[in-house]
Amino acid sequence: MALLLYKFQLCGNLLPNMEVKRWFVWVMVAAGTLSLGLFAWRYVRNRTATSEVTTYEECVVLKDSVVGLSYPGVCVTRDGQRFTQILTEEEQGFIDEELGSEDW
């Protein structure tokens, strides 16, 4: 403590300004590093989450996916993967009856 007071007397008002600048630089470096790390973590987490999707049901559960208002349903992930809802035989029969598939 005595050494700090001695340095303060020798340097006058220069020392407090240098300390403030040094602390400001360290705080900014820490904030930048934290921000960059958070961005990288979220990017990697989102990329791995969408690449593991293999079915329509998994796509619907993702928060960033878009589900179209169509029948059968179509789900699109953020990275562009498209998944179509698989219909049962009964559901497919209803569609065929409604459209009159024999006219195709």
C-alpha positions in Angstrom: 0.0 0.0 0.0 2.8 2.4 0.9 4.5 1.6 -2.5 1.3 2.5 -4.3 1.0 5.8 -2.5 4.7 6.5 -3.3 4.1 5.8 -7.0 1.0 7.9 -6.9 2.9 10.9 -5.5 5.6 10.5 -8.2 3.3 10.2 -11.2 0.7 12.7 -10.1 -2.7 12.1 -11.8 -1.2 9.9 -14.5 -1.4 6.6 -12.6 -5.2 6.6 -12.0 -5.9 7.3 -15.7 -3.6 4.5 -16.7 -5.3 2.1 -14.2 -8.7 3.0 -15.5 -7.6 2.5 -19.1 -6.0 -0.8 -18.3 -9.1 -2.0 -16.5 -11.3 -0.8 -19.3 -9.2 -2.7 -21.9 -9.3 -5.9 -19.8 -13.1 -5.6 -19.3 -13.6 -5.1 -23.0 -11.3 -8.0 -23.9 -13.2 -10.2 -21.5 -16.6 -9.1 -22.8 -15.5 -9.7 -26.4 -14.1 -13.1 -25.6 -17.3 -14.0 -23.8 -19.5 -12.8 -26.7 -17.5 -14.6 -29.3 -17.6 -17.8 -27.2 -21.3 -17.6 -26.7 -21.9 -17.0 -30.4 -19.7 -20.0 -31.4 -21.4 -22.2 -28.8 -24.9 -21.3 -30.1 -23.8 -21.8 -33.7 -22.3 -25.2 -33.1 -25.3 -26.3 -31.0 -27.8 -25.2 -33.7 -25.8 -26.9 -36.5 -25.6 -30.2 -34.7 -29.3 -30.1 -33.7 -30.6 -29.7 -37.2 -28.1 -32.2 -38.8 -29.4 -35.0 -36.5 -33.0 -34.7 -37.8 -34.1 -37.6 -39.9 -37.9 -37.7 -39.7 -40.9 -35.4 -40.0 -41.7 -35.9 -36.3 -38.2 -34.8 -35.2 -38.4 -31.8 -37.5 -41.7 -30.6 -36.0 -40.2 -30.7 -32.5 -37.3 -28.3 -33.4 -38.0 -24.7 -32.4 -36.5 -23.2 -35.6 -38.3 -25.4 -38.1 -41.2 -24.2 -40.2 -44.2 -26.5 -40.7 -46.3 -25.8 -43.8 -50.1 -25.8 -43.7 -50.5 -28.6 -46.2 -51.7 -32.1 -46.1 -49.6 -34.2 -45.8 -47.6 -31.8 -43.7 -44.1 -30.6 -44.8 -41.5 -29.5 -42.3 -38.5 -27.4 -43.3 -35.5 -27.0 -40.9 -33.5 -23.8 -40.7 -30.7 -25.3 -42.9 -33.2 -26.2 -45.7 -33.9 -29.9 -45.0 -37.4 -30.9 -46.0 -39.4 -33.7 -44.4 -42.9 -34.8 -45.5 -45.4 -36.4 -43.1 -45.9 -40.1 -43.9 -49.5 -41.0 -44.3 -51.1 -44.3 -43.2 -52.9 -46.4 -45.8 -56.2 -45.2 -44.4 -55.3 -41.5 -44.7 -54.0 -42.1 -48.2 -57.3 -43.8 -49.1 -59.2 -40.7 -47.9 -57.1 -38.5 -50.2 -57.6 -40.8 -53.1 -61.3 -40.8 -52.6 -61.5 -37.0 -52.4 -59.4 -36.4 -55.4 -60.7 -39.2 -57.5 -57.4 -40.9 -58.2 -58.9 -43.0 -60.9 -59.1 -39.9 -63.1 -55.4 -39.4 -63.0 
